[in-house]
Every structure is written in structure tokens, then in C-alpha cells.
Amino acid sequence: MMKNYLSGIILIMMICSLFGCQQYTENTAGQNREETDKGFAEPEPSDWVKYNKLILQYMYYRTQAVQQNDITVLWNKYPDLKVNKDHQKGINVEKDEVESLNNGRKWIDANYSIESHERMKVKTVNEEEAIVLVHGGINYISNDFDEAGGEVLIEISLKLKNNHWTIVQTDEYTELEYKEWMQKQAK
């Protein structure tokens, strides 16, 4: 009796696990039209793992640069972020964050989530280039337990170099770009 009961449970678990392993198919009908037009879409699960790791690593070095008040922590890992900075367009502006957040503060911790506002999306430029759209957040905690940070909406450009993906540019949405993006999302 117990053996039949356990066999039944195992069979049910196997069937349920098969349903969970179905091939992922992208549903573009429900996607925001603007994102589809720009070419951004949620990545396939296997690609999601690759992009997630790359973006988590970037966020780690970015928050470490703020905590250590040293932008070279980020630039040593991603030297392309040193150049082509454009504050008005939000291009490669991590140094601004390091400088503004370290004005009389000492940060003891940082928390980030790359999908706290929505799932990451990817636009494939070609076989060696892609852009990841991240709508997440970063929070820093100071030594007196105050917080700073907030929502982040950023396009992170990746390039395949020496058989490894690396970040070559970041484009944070400026306040105006963010407002325009939010209006398009509401439509």
C-alpha cells in the first residue's frame, strides 16, 4: 500500500517536472510596442543566465567603486567605461555617482537588484554585440545607517572580445529620457 502511494507521488512529481521543462517560447503579443520597436525582448532562459551573470558582475564592481570611493575599481574591470563620457546623455557616468555619493559619506554596504522593476531585456546588434536593458535598483547604506540610491534604468552595451563578453558602454536614462520612457509605457 505504502509502496503504491510513493510510486504515485513520484509519478506525479515526474509529470509536473516535465511541464516545468517545456521549451520557452517568446510571447511578443503582450510586449510593450515601443520595446519591440527598439528591438528589446526578454532573452531565452539559457541566454538570460549569461546576461544575468554579466550584469551582476557589473553591478558588483559599480557598487564597490562607490563603497571604496574609487572609480578605478570599475574602470580596471571595464576600461571602455573611462572614455566617451557624456553627462547630458547619461553615457558612462558612473564616476559622477562615485563622486556625488561620497561627498562626506562612508558607505558600508550596497544592495542591488537588476530586475526589481521588470525583467531584463536584450537587443542583439550582431553576433558580437548586444545591449541589455536593466530596470532595477541600487541602495547604499552608510555607516550611520542612512540610505541612498534608488531606481536604475540603464542600457548596457556588451561586446565579444577575446572570446569573452565585456561591457563597453553604459547609457543611464536621464530624468527627461526616463519621463518619456514612462509615458510610452503608460500607452
Accessible surface in RSA format (square Angstrom, percent):
REM  Atomic radii and reference values for relative SASA: ProtOr
REM  Chains: A
REM  Algorithm: Lee & Richards
REM  Probe-radius: 1.40
REM  Slices: 20
REM RES _ NUM      All-atoms   Total-Side   Main-Chain    Non-polar    All polar
REM                ABS   REL    ABS   REL    ABS   REL    ABS   REL    ABS   REL
RES MET A   1   201.53 104.4 160.78 106.4  40.75  97.0 131.57 111.9  69.96  92.7
RES MET A   2   131.10  67.9 125.94  83.3   5.16  12.3 116.17  98.8  14.92  19.8
RES LYS A   3   165.04  80.5 159.38  97.8   5.66  13.5 105.80  95.2  59.24  63.1
RES ASN A   4   113.64  78.4 104.47 101.0   9.17  22.1  25.14  60.5  88.50  85.5
RES TYR A   5   137.14  64.0 127.20  72.4   9.94  25.9  96.15  72.3  40.99  50.5
RES LEU A   6    89.35  49.8  89.35  63.9   0.00   0.0  89.35  62.7   0.00   0.0
RES SER A   7    61.69  52.1  53.90  71.9   7.79  18.0  34.73  74.0  26.95  37.8
RES GLY A   8    28.71  35.4   0.00   N/A  28.71  35.4  28.13  77.2   0.58   1.3
RES ILE A   9    62.83  35.8  62.05  46.2   0.78   1.9  62.34  44.9   0.50   1.4
RES ILE A  10    99.47  56.6  99.18  73.9   0.29   0.7  99.47  71.6   0.00   0.0
RES LEU A  11   101.33  56.4 100.18  71.7   1.15   2.9 101.17  71.1   0.16   0.4
RES ILE A  12   108.94  62.0 108.34  80.7   0.60   1.4 108.94  78.4   0.00   0.0
RES MET A  13   122.36  63.4 115.92  76.7   6.44  15.3 102.83  87.4  19.53  25.9
RES MET A  14   110.53  57.2 108.55  71.8   1.98   4.7  91.49  77.8  19.04  25.2
RES ILE A  15    78.77  44.8  78.77  58.7   0.00   0.0  78.77  56.7   0.00   0.0
RES CYS A  16    76.25  57.7  66.76  74.5   9.49  22.3  25.77  65.3  50.48  54.4
RES SER A  17    63.73  53.8  52.14  69.6  11.58  26.7  48.14 102.5  15.59  21.8
RES LEU A  18   124.71  69.5 117.67  84.2   7.04  17.7 117.97  82.8   6.74  18.1
RES PHE A  19   132.61  66.3 121.31  75.1  11.30  29.4 121.93  73.9  10.68  30.6
RES GLY A  20    69.89  86.2   0.00   N/A  69.89  86.2  37.69 103.4  32.20  72.1
RES CYS A  21   103.48  78.3  72.28  80.6  31.20  73.3  29.53  74.8  73.95  79.7
RES GLN A  22   122.03  68.2  97.00  70.9  25.03  59.6  37.09  78.9  84.94  64.4
RES GLN A  23   149.38  83.5 123.68  90.4  25.70  61.2  55.52 118.2  93.86  71.2
RES TYR A  24    72.63  33.9  58.47  33.3  14.16  36.9  58.69  44.1  13.94  17.2
RES THR A  25   110.67  78.7  91.86  93.1  18.81  44.8  65.29  87.7  45.38  68.6
RES GLU A  26    69.52  39.9  41.76  31.6  27.76  66.1  17.93  34.7  51.59  42.1
RES ASN A  27   107.31  74.0  89.55  86.5  17.76  42.8  36.08  86.8  71.23  68.8
RES THR A  28    73.43  52.2  62.50  63.4  10.93  26.0  29.49  39.6  43.94  66.4
RES ALA A  29    99.45  91.4  57.98  89.5  41.48  94.3  70.47  99.2  28.98  76.8
RES GLY A  30    69.27  85.4   0.00   N/A  69.27  85.4  38.12 104.6  31.15  69.8
RES GLN A  31    37.33  20.9  16.49  12.1  20.83  49.6  18.77  40.0  18.55  14.1
RES ASN A  32    36.40  25.1  21.41  20.7  14.99  36.1  20.60  49.6  15.80  15.3
RES ARG A  33   179.57  75.4 170.62  87.0   8.95  21.3  76.82 105.0 102.76  62.3
RES GLU A  34    53.44  30.7  51.40  38.9   2.04   4.9   7.77  15.0  45.67  37.3
RES GLU A  35     7.26   4.2   7.26   5.5   0.00   0.0   3.59   6.9   3.67   3.0
RES THR A  36    63.69  45.3  51.17  51.9  12.52  29.8  51.56  69.3  12.13  18.3
RES ASP A  37    84.50  59.2  49.28  49.1  35.22  83.3  26.31  61.9  58.19  58.0
RES LYS A  38    78.04  38.1  64.91  39.8  13.13  31.3  54.83  49.4  23.20  24.7
RES GLY A  39    37.49  46.2   0.00   N/A  37.49  46.2  26.15  71.7  11.34  25.4
RES PHE A  40     1.93   1.0   0.82   0.5   1.11   2.9   0.82   0.5   1.11   3.2
RES ALA A  41    24.00  22.1  23.01  35.5   0.99   2.3  23.01  32.4   0.99   2.6
RES GLU A  42    50.51  29.0  48.51  36.7   2.00   4.8   6.35  12.3  44.16  36.1
RES PRO A  43    14.67  10.7   2.53   2.3  12.14  44.1  10.55   8.7   4.12  25.6
RES GLU A  44    65.00  37.3  63.56  48.1   1.43   3.4  37.24  72.0  27.76  22.7
RES PRO A  45    72.02  52.5  65.80  60.0   6.21  22.6  70.83  58.5   1.18   7.4
RES SER A  46    88.33  74.6  68.66  91.6  19.67  45.3  55.52 118.2  32.81  46.0
RES ASP A  47    55.17  38.6  55.05  54.8   0.12   0.3   1.01   2.4  54.16  54.0
RES TRP A  48    62.25  25.0  62.25  30.1   0.00   0.0  62.25  33.2   0.00   0.0
RES VAL A  49    93.07  61.2  91.53  82.9   1.53   3.7  91.83  79.8   1.23   3.3
RES LYS A  50    70.99  34.6  62.48  38.3   8.51  20.3  48.11  43.3  22.87  24.4
RES TYR A  51    12.47   5.8  12.47   7.1   0.00   0.0   1.85   1.4  10.62  13.1
RES ASN A  52    26.39  18.2  26.39  25.5   0.00   0.0   0.00   0.0  26.39  25.5
RES LYS A  53   153.88  75.1 150.60  92.4   3.28   7.8  95.88  86.3  57.99  61.8
RES LEU A  54    26.26  14.6  25.73  18.4   0.52   1.3  25.95  18.2   0.31   0.8
RES ILE A  55     0.00   0.0   0.00   0.0   0.00   0.0   0.00   0.0   0.00   0.0
RES LEU A  56    68.78  38.3  67.79  48.5   0.99   2.5  68.08  47.8   0.70   1.9
RES GLN A  57    68.29  38.2  61.80  45.2   6.49  15.4  17.75  37.8  50.54  38.3
RES TYR A  58     0.00   0.0   0.00   0.0   0.00   0.0   0.00   0.0   0.00   0.0
RES MET A  59     1.03   0.5   1.03   0.7   0.00   0.0   0.74   0.6   0.30   0.4
RES TYR A  60   104.11  48.6 104.11  59.2   0.00   0.0  66.07  49.6  38.05  46.9
RES TYR A  61    59.00  27.5  59.00  33.6   0.00   0.0  22.40  16.8  36.61  45.1
RES ARG A  62     6.44   2.7   6.14   3.1   0.30   0.7   1.20   1.6   5.24   3.2
RES THR A  63     2.22   1.6   2.22   2.3   0.00   0.0   0.00   0.0   2.22   3.4
RES GLN A  64    38.16  21.3  38.16  27.9   0.00   0.0   2.04   4.4  36.11  27.4
RES ALA A  65     0.50   0.5   0.50   0.8   0.00   0.0   0.50   0.7   0.00   0.0
RES VAL A  66     0.11   0.1   0.11   0.1   0.00   0.0   0.11   0.1   0.00   0.0
RES GLN A  67    29.77  16.6  25.44  18.6   4.33  10.3   5.29  11.3  24.48  18.6
RES GLN A  68    99.59  55.7  76.19  55.7  23.41  55.7  34.11  72.6  65.49  49.7
RES ASN A  69    89.61  61.8  69.72  67.4  19.88  47.9  14.38  34.6  75.23  72.7
RES ASP A  70    56.67  39.7  52.41  52.2   4.26  10.1  15.79  37.2  40.88  40.8
RES ILE A  71    18.57  10.6  16.39  12.2   2.18   5.3  16.39  11.8   2.18   5.9
RES THR A  72    60.52  43.0  60.52  61.4   0.00   0.0  50.76  68.2   9.76  14.7
RES VAL A  73    29.39  19.3  22.43  20.3   6.97  16.8  26.58  23.1   2.82   7.6
RES LEU A  74     0.04   0.0   0.04   0.0   0.00   0.0   0.04   0.0   0.00   0.0
RES TRP A  75    39.27  15.8  39.00  18.9   0.27   0.6  37.70  20.1   1.57   2.6
RES ASN A  76   117.89  81.3  87.65  84.7  30.24  72.8  30.56  73.6  87.33  84.4
RES LYS A  77    81.79  39.9  65.69  40.3  16.09  38.3  25.89  23.3  55.90  59.5
RES TYR A  78     6.48   3.0   6.21   3.5   0.27   0.7   5.60   4.2   0.88   1.1
RES PRO A  79    76.70  55.9  71.85  65.5   4.85  17.6  72.18  59.6   4.52  28.1
RES ASP A  80    41.53  29.1  38.98  38.8   2.55   6.0   7.63  18.0  33.90  33.8
RES LEU A  81     1.27   0.7   0.00   0.0   1.27   3.2   0.00   0.0   1.27   3.4
RES LYS A  82   105.73  51.6  84.95  52.1  20.78  49.5  33.12  29.8  72.61  77.3
RES VAL A  83    82.87  54.5  78.46  71.0   4.41  10.6  82.87  72.0   0.00   0.0
RES ASN A  84   115.67  79.8  91.33  88.3  24.34  58.6  27.26  65.6  88.41  85.5
RES LYS A  85    93.41  45.6  63.89  39.2  29.52  70.3  37.74  34.0  55.67  59.3
RES ASP A  86    49.62  34.8  45.00  44.8   4.62  10.9  17.00  40.0  32.62  32.5
RES HIS A  87   125.94  68.8 114.29  79.4  11.66  29.8  81.51  84.0  44.44  51.7
RES GLN A  88   158.81  88.8 137.47 100.5  21.34  50.8  46.04  98.0 112.78  85.5
RES LYS A  89   127.02  62.0 125.40  76.9   1.62   3.9  71.33  64.2  55.69  59.3
RES GLY A  90     4.57   5.6   0.00   N/A   4.57   5.6   4.57  12.5   0.00   0.0
RES ILE A  91    20.97  11.9  20.97  15.6   0.00   0.0  20.97  15.1   0.00   0.0
RES ASN A  92     4.63   3.2   1.59   1.5   3.05   7.3   0.00   0.0   4.63   4.5
RES VAL A  93    18.29  12.0  17.17  15.5   1.12   2.7  17.17  14.9   1.12   3.0
RES GLU A  94     1.55   0.9   1.37   1.0   0.18   0.4   1.08   2.1   0.47   0.4
RES LYS A  95    73.10  35.7  72.45  44.5   0.64   1.5  19.87  17.9  53.22  56.7
RES ASP A  96    33.23  23.3  29.74  29.6   3.49   8.3  22.35  52.6  10.88  10.9
RES GLU A  97    34.06  19.6  28.85  21.8   5.21  12.4  18.38  35.6  15.67  12.8
RES VAL A  98     6.73   4.4   6.73   6.1   0.00   0.0   6.73   5.8   0.00   0.0
RES GLU A  99    97.71  56.1  84.20  63.7  13.51  32.2  42.36  81.9  55.35  45.2
RES SER A 100    80.23  67.8  54.95  73.3  25.28  58.2  50.97 108.5  29.26  41.0
RES LEU A 101    32.08  17.9  30.16  21.6   1.92   4.8  32.08  22.5   0.00   0.0
RES ASN A 102    22.74  15.7   6.31   6.1  16.44  39.6   2.39   5.8  20.35  19.7
RES ASN A 103   126.71  87.4 104.75 101.2  21.96  52.9  18.12  43.6 108.59 105.0
RES GLY A 104    80.81  99.6   0.00   N/A  80.81  99.6  44.22 121.3  36.59  81.9
RES ARG A 105    88.77  37.3  71.85  36.6  16.92  40.3  32.45  44.3  56.32  34.1
RES LYS A 106   116.59  56.9 114.22  70.1   2.37   5.6  79.24  71.3  37.35  39.8
RES TRP A 107     4.38   1.8   1.17   0.6   3.21   7.5   1.17   0.6   3.21   5.2
RES ILE A 108    81.14  46.2  53.66  40.0  27.48  66.2  58.64  42.2  22.50  61.1
RES ASP A 109    64.27  45.0  64.19  63.9   0.08   0.2  10.70  25.2  53.57  53.4
RES ALA A 110    15.51  14.3   1.38   2.1  14.13  32.2   1.38   1.9  14.13  37.4
RES ASN A 111    79.38  54.7  74.45  71.9   4.93  11.9  28.58  68.8  50.80  49.1
RES TYR A 112    67.74  31.6  39.22  22.3  28.51  74.2  23.69  17.8  44.05  54.3
RES SER A 113    49.95  42.2  44.54  59.4   5.41  12.5  31.62  67.3  18.33  25.7
RES ILE A 114     8.51   4.8   6.52   4.9   1.99   4.8   6.59   4.7   1.91   5.2
RES GLU A 115    46.24  26.5  28.03  21.2  18.21  43.4  14.94  28.9  31.30  25.6
RES SER A 116    67.05  56.7  28.57  38.1  38.47  88.6  35.35  75.3  31.70  44.4
RES HIS A 117    94.69  51.8  62.05  43.1  32.64  83.5  39.40  40.6  55.30  64.3
RES GLU A 118    43.43  24.9  32.68  24.7  10.75  25.6  31.94  61.8  11.49   9.4
RES ARG A 119   112.09  47.1 108.95  55.5   3.15   7.5  47.37  64.7  64.72  39.2
RES MET A 120     0.33   0.2   0.00   0.0   0.33   0.8   0.00   0.0   0.33   0.4
RES LYS A 121    16.91   8.2  16.91  10.4   0.00   0.0   8.38   7.5   8.53   9.1
RES VAL A 122    12.75   8.4   6.48   5.9   6.26  15.1   6.48   5.6   6.26  17.0
RES LYS A 123    54.20  26.4  53.92  33.1   0.28   0.7  21.62  19.5  32.59  34.7
RES THR A 124    97.22  69.1  71.46  72.4  25.76  61.4  48.71  65.4  48.51  73.3
RES VAL A 125    78.53  51.7  47.59  43.1  30.94  74.5  52.57  45.7  25.96  70.4
RES ASN A 126    70.75  48.8  59.03  57.0  11.72  28.2  40.60  97.7  30.15  29.1
RES GLU A 127   160.63  92.2 141.44 107.0  19.19  45.7  61.89 119.7  98.74  80.6
RES GLU A 128    95.42  54.8  95.28  72.1   0.15   0.3  17.30  33.5  78.12  63.8
RES GLU A 129    59.73  34.3  59.73  45.2   0.00   0.0   3.33   6.4  56.40  46.0
RES ALA A 130     1.41   1.3   0.80   1.2   0.61   1.4   0.80   1.1   0.61   1.6
RES ILE A 131    32.01  18.2  32.01  23.8   0.00   0.0  32.01  23.1   0.00   0.0
RES VAL A 132     0.00   0.0   0.00   0.0   0.00   0.0   0.00   0.0   0.00   0.0
RES LEU A 133     5.46   3.0   4.53   3.2   0.92   2.3   4.53   3.2   0.92   2.5
RES VAL A 134     0.59   0.4   0.59   0.5   0.00   0.0   0.59   0.5   0.00   0.0
RES HIS A 135    13.43   7.3  13.02   9.0   0.41   1.0  12.68  13.1   0.74   0.9
RES GLY A 136     0.53   0.7   0.00   N/A   0.53   0.7   0.53   1.5   0.00   0.0
RES GLY A 137    13.51  16.7   0.00   N/A  13.51  16.7  12.51  34.3   1.00   2.2
RES ILE A 138     2.93   1.7   2.39   1.8   0.55   1.3   2.78   2.0   0.16   0.4
RES ASN A 139    62.43  43.1  62.36  60.3   0.07   0.2   1.61   3.9  60.81  58.8
RES TYR A 140     0.38   0.2   0.38   0.2   0.00   0.0   0.38   0.3   0.00   0.0
RES ILE A 141    38.18  21.7  38.18  28.4   0.00   0.0  38.18  27.5   0.00   0.0
RES SER A 142     0.44   0.4   0.44   0.6   0.00   0.0   0.44   0.9   0.00   0.0
RES ASN A 143    87.98  60.7  69.37  67.0  18.61  44.8  17.42  41.9  70.56  68.2
RES ASP A 144    91.73  64.3  67.99  67.7  23.74  56.1  41.00  96.5  50.73  50.6
RES PHE A 145   153.26  76.7 131.24  81.3  22.03  57.3 131.24  79.6  22.03  63.0
RES ASP A 146    72.13  50.5  68.93  68.6   3.20   7.6  12.22  28.8  59.91  59.7
RES GLU A 147   122.12  70.1  92.64  70.1  29.48  70.2  28.93  56.0  93.20  76.1
RES ALA A 148    25.58  23.5  14.87  22.9  10.71  24.4  25.58  36.0   0.00   0.0
RES GLY A 149    55.91  69.0   0.00   N/A  55.91  69.0  18.15  49.8  37.76  84.6
RES GLY A 150    32.21  39.7   0.00   N/A  32.21  39.7  28.35  77.8   3.86   8.6
RES GLU A 151    78.13  44.9  43.29  32.7  34.84  82.9  18.23  35.3  59.89  48.9
RES VAL A 152    14.04   9.2  10.12   9.2   3.92   9.4  14.04  12.2   0.00   0.0
RES LEU A 153     9.47   5.3   2.34   1.7   7.13  17.9   2.34   1.6   7.13  19.2
RES ILE A 154     0.16   0.1   0.16   0.1   0.00   0.0   0.16   0.1   0.00   0.0
RES GLU A 155    23.44  13.5  22.91  17.3   0.53   1.3   1.94   3.8  21.50  17.6
RES ILE A 156     0.04   0.0   0.04   0.0   0.00   0.0   0.04   0.0   0.00   0.0
RES SER A 157    21.37  18.1  21.37  28.5   0.00   0.0  10.57  22.5  10.80  15.1
RES LEU A 158     1.86   1.0   0.00   0.0   1.86   4.7   0.00   0.0   1.86   5.0
RES LYS A 159    77.90  38.0  77.90  47.8   0.00   0.0  25.95  23.4  51.95  55.3
RES LEU A 160    54.38  30.3  42.42  30.3  11.96  30.1  42.45  29.8  11.93  32.1
RES LYS A 161    84.75  41.3  76.63  47.0   8.13  19.4  55.96  50.4  28.80  30.7
RES ASN A 162   143.96  99.3 113.31 109.5  30.66  73.8  37.49  90.2 106.47 102.9
RES ASN A 163   133.73  92.2 109.07 105.4  24.66  59.4  21.83  52.5 111.90 108.2
RES HIS A 164   133.65  73.0 130.27  90.5   3.38   8.7  84.63  87.2  49.03  57.0
RES TRP A 165    51.63  20.7  36.22  17.5  15.42  36.2  26.08  13.9  25.56  41.5
RES THR A 166    31.45  22.4  29.24  29.6   2.21   5.3  21.44  28.8  10.00  15.1
RES ILE A 167     1.62   0.9   0.94   0.7   0.68   1.6   0.94   0.7   0.68   1.8
RES VAL A 168    33.93  22.3  26.57  24.1   7.36  17.7  26.57  23.1   7.36  20.0
RES GLN A 169    58.51  32.7  58.51  42.8   0.00   0.0   6.66  14.2  51.85  39.3
RES THR A 170     0.00   0.0   0.00   0.0   0.00   0.0   0.00   0.0   0.00   0.0
RES ASP A 171    34.63  24.3  34.59  34.4   0.04   0.1   4.47  10.5  30.16  30.1
RES GLU A 172    33.17  19.0  32.98  25.0   0.19   0.4   7.04  13.6  26.13  21.3
RES TYR A 173    37.15  17.3  16.94   9.6  20.21  52.6  16.25  12.2  20.90  25.8
RES THR A 174    34.52  24.6  25.98  26.3   8.54  20.4  29.86  40.1   4.66   7.0
RES GLU A 175   126.94  72.9 112.52  85.1  14.42  34.3  50.22  97.1  76.72  62.6
RES LEU A 176   120.18  66.9 116.41  83.3   3.77   9.5 117.95  82.8   2.24   6.0
RES GLU A 177    63.60  36.5  60.93  46.1   2.67   6.4  28.28  54.7  35.32  28.8
RES TYR A 178    58.97  27.5  58.97  33.6   0.00   0.0  49.81  37.4   9.16  11.3
RES LYS A 179   110.73  54.0 107.95  66.2   2.78   6.6  65.65  59.1  45.08  48.0
RES GLU A 180    79.86  45.8  78.59  59.5   1.27   3.0  25.22  48.8  54.64  44.6
RES TRP A 181    19.30   7.7  17.17   8.3   2.14   5.0  15.45   8.2   3.85   6.3
RES MET A 182    85.08  44.1  81.29  53.8   3.79   9.0  79.05  67.2   6.03   8.0
RES GLN A 183   121.70  68.1 115.49  84.4   6.21  14.8  38.85  82.7  82.85  62.8
RES LYS A 184    85.93  41.9  81.89  50.2   4.04   9.6  41.31  37.2  44.63  47.5
RES GLN A 185    52.54  29.4  32.49  23.7  20.05  47.7  17.01  36.2  35.53  26.9
RES ALA A 186    92.14  84.7  49.25  76.0  42.89  97.6  61.44  86.5  30.70  81.3
RES LYS A 187   199.29  97.2 137.51  84.4  61.77 147.1 119.30 107.4  79.98  85.2
END  Absolute sums over single chains surface
CHAIN  1 A    11753.8       9757.6       1996.2       6377.6       5376.2
END  Absolute sums over all chains
TOTAL         11753.8       9757.6       1996.2       6377.6       5376.2
